[in-house]
Amino acid sequence: MKLPAIPYVFDWRHLKTVKETYWQHLSWVLYSTVMLLAIAVVGFIHGVFPFLFPEAPDALAVRWNKKFRERRERTGQSDTRPE
């Protein structure tokens, strides 16, 4: 299946498609936002001061990516929108 050049902005069936409630979806989005901000901040600090947080940016990214892939499998998104 070919993805559209411009992703959909509105998908009123999205929650039904991913089989999540509003609160489950919001929880995932908030978790992702916090993790990605943490990766960015810790990565920036590590970039400026390489002796600080030597393993943290990678560890945080790997942890988030694991949950991301598990969620894609659980919600069926890995089938409809492959990486």
N, C-alpha and C positions, 0 to 999 in steps of 0.2 A: 504494500500500500504506500503510495507516494504521499508525503506530507505536503500540505499547502505551503506556498512561499511565505505567506504571512499567517502566523498562528491565529487561531480563533480568539477573539476578544471576549465574546459572550458564549457561554455554553450552559444553558439553564439546566441541563441534565447531568452536569459534571459530577455532582455528589452521588447521584444514582449510578452513574457509569463506574465510579471508583468504589462503590459500595461502602460509603462512609456517611456518618451523620455530620451535621454542621460542626458540632463540637469536636469530633475526631479530626476533621479536616483542619479546623482552626488550631487545634493542639499541634498537629504536624507542622503547620506553617509557622507557628510561633517558635517551636523547637528548631526548625531549620533556620529561621531568621537569627536566633540567638547564636546557634552554632556557627553559621557563616560569618557573623560579625566577630565572634571570638576568634575564628581562624584568621580573619583579616587583621584584627588588632594584634594578636599574638605574633602573626607572621610579620607584620610591620616592625614590631619591637625587635623581633629576632633579626630582621634584615638590618636594622640600624646597629643593634648590639648583638652580634652573632654568638656571644658567650651566654646570652640569656635565652632560656626556653629552647635549647638545641633540638629537642625531639617533639616539642609540643605542637607546632603547626601540622606536621605530618600525622601525628597521632590523632589529632582532632579531625583532620580531613578524612582519614581512614575510617574513624568511628562513624562520622556522619554519612560517608558513602556507603558503608555497610547497611545502615538503617534505611538509606534511600533506596538501595537495590532491593532490600527485603520488602519495603512498602510497595515498590513497583510490581513485584511478583504477587504480593497479597491482593493488590487492587486490580490486577490484570492489565496494567499499563505497559508491562514489558511485551505483551503480545500485540497490542494495538499500536504502540509507538516504540519500535525497537530503537536501541541506541545507535 
